[in-house]
Amino acid sequence: MATNITITKSARKLPGWLWFIALWCFGVGSAMSLGYAFKLLMNATLFAVK
């Protein structure tokens, strides 16, 4: 019983460096997808203006 409790506690709380890497990857991915969507939108509006 005691081993199960410690395993669930360690699995629930990730170490700080792992959180940093996960959040960094999420931030970079969201920024890249936002930039790509913005680029597509700008291309669409620029071609519509011309």
BALOBA-1460 file (C-alpha; in Angstrom, 3 decimals):
// residues 50
<rec num="1" residu="m" x="0.000" y="0.000" z="0.000"/>
<rec num="2" residu="a" x="2.744" y="2.445" z="0.923"/>
<rec num="3" residu="t" x="4.553" y="1.928" z="-2.395"/>
<rec num="4" residu="n" x="1.383" y="2.645" z="-4.380"/>
<rec num="5" residu="i" x="0.903" y="5.974" z="-2.568"/>
<rec num="6" residu="t" x="4.474" y="7.088" z="-3.272"/>
<rec num="7" residu="i" x="4.227" y="6.095" z="-6.955"/>
<rec num="8" residu="t" x="1.021" y="8.090" z="-7.482"/>
<rec num="9" residu="k" x="2.488" y="11.114" z="-5.682"/>
<rec num="10" residu="s" x="5.665" y="11.101" z="-7.791"/>
<rec num="11" residu="a" x="3.695" y="10.574" z="-11.006"/>
<rec num="12" residu="r" x="1.359" y="13.473" z="-10.221"/>
<rec num="13" residu="k" x="4.111" y="15.977" z="-9.406"/>
<rec num="14" residu="l" x="6.675" y="16.373" z="-12.176"/>
<rec num="15" residu="p" x="10.126" y="17.834" z="-11.485"/>
<rec num="16" residu="g" x="10.658" y="21.521" z="-12.233"/>
<rec num="17" residu="w" x="12.937" y="21.060" z="-15.240"/>
<rec num="18" residu="l" x="10.391" y="18.737" z="-16.873"/>
<rec num="19" residu="w" x="7.654" y="21.352" z="-16.412"/>
<rec num="20" residu="f" x="9.984" y="23.964" z="-17.916"/>
<rec num="21" residu="i" x="10.656" y="21.840" z="-20.997"/>
<rec num="22" residu="a" x="6.965" y="20.966" z="-21.420"/>
<rec num="23" residu="l" x="5.829" y="24.583" z="-21.109"/>
<rec num="24" residu="w" x="8.632" y="25.777" z="-23.407"/>
<rec num="25" residu="c" x="7.663" y="23.253" z="-26.093"/>
<rec num="26" residu="f" x="4.006" y="24.238" z="-25.740"/>
<rec num="27" residu="g" x="4.843" y="27.941" z="-25.984"/>
<rec num="28" residu="v" x="7.065" y="27.510" z="-29.032"/>
<rec num="29" residu="g" x="4.480" y="25.334" z="-30.755"/>
<rec num="30" residu="s" x="1.634" y="27.764" z="-30.100"/>
<rec num="31" residu="a" x="3.751" y="30.740" z="-31.194"/>
<rec num="32" residu="m" x="4.749" y="29.000" z="-34.427"/>
<rec num="33" residu="s" x="1.162" y="28.001" z="-35.209"/>
<rec num="34" residu="l" x="-0.052" y="31.549" z="-34.464"/>
<rec num="35" residu="g" x="2.661" y="33.000" z="-36.707"/>
<rec num="36" residu="y" x="1.754" y="30.603" z="-39.507"/>
<rec num="37" residu="a" x="-1.948" y="31.473" z="-39.216"/>
<rec num="38" residu="f" x="-1.079" y="35.189" z="-39.190"/>
<rec num="39" residu="k" x="1.096" y="34.733" z="-42.291"/>
<rec num="40" residu="l" x="-1.734" y="32.974" z="-44.118"/>
<rec num="41" residu="l" x="-4.159" y="35.715" z="-43.081"/>
<rec num="42" residu="m" x="-1.786" y="38.437" z="-44.266"/>
<rec num="43" residu="n" x="-1.285" y="36.693" z="-47.594"/>
<rec num="44" residu="a" x="-5.025" y="36.359" z="-48.064"/>
<rec num="45" residu="t" x="-5.710" y="40.026" z="-47.236"/>
<rec num="46" residu="l" x="-2.803" y="41.323" z="-49.330"/>
<rec num="47" residu="f" x="-3.937" y="39.343" z="-52.365"/>
<rec num="48" residu="a" x="-7.521" y="40.543" z="-51.790"/>
<rec num="49" residu="v" x="-6.334" y="44.192" z="-51.730"/>
<rec num="50" residu="k" x="-4.349" y="43.811" z="-54.948"/>
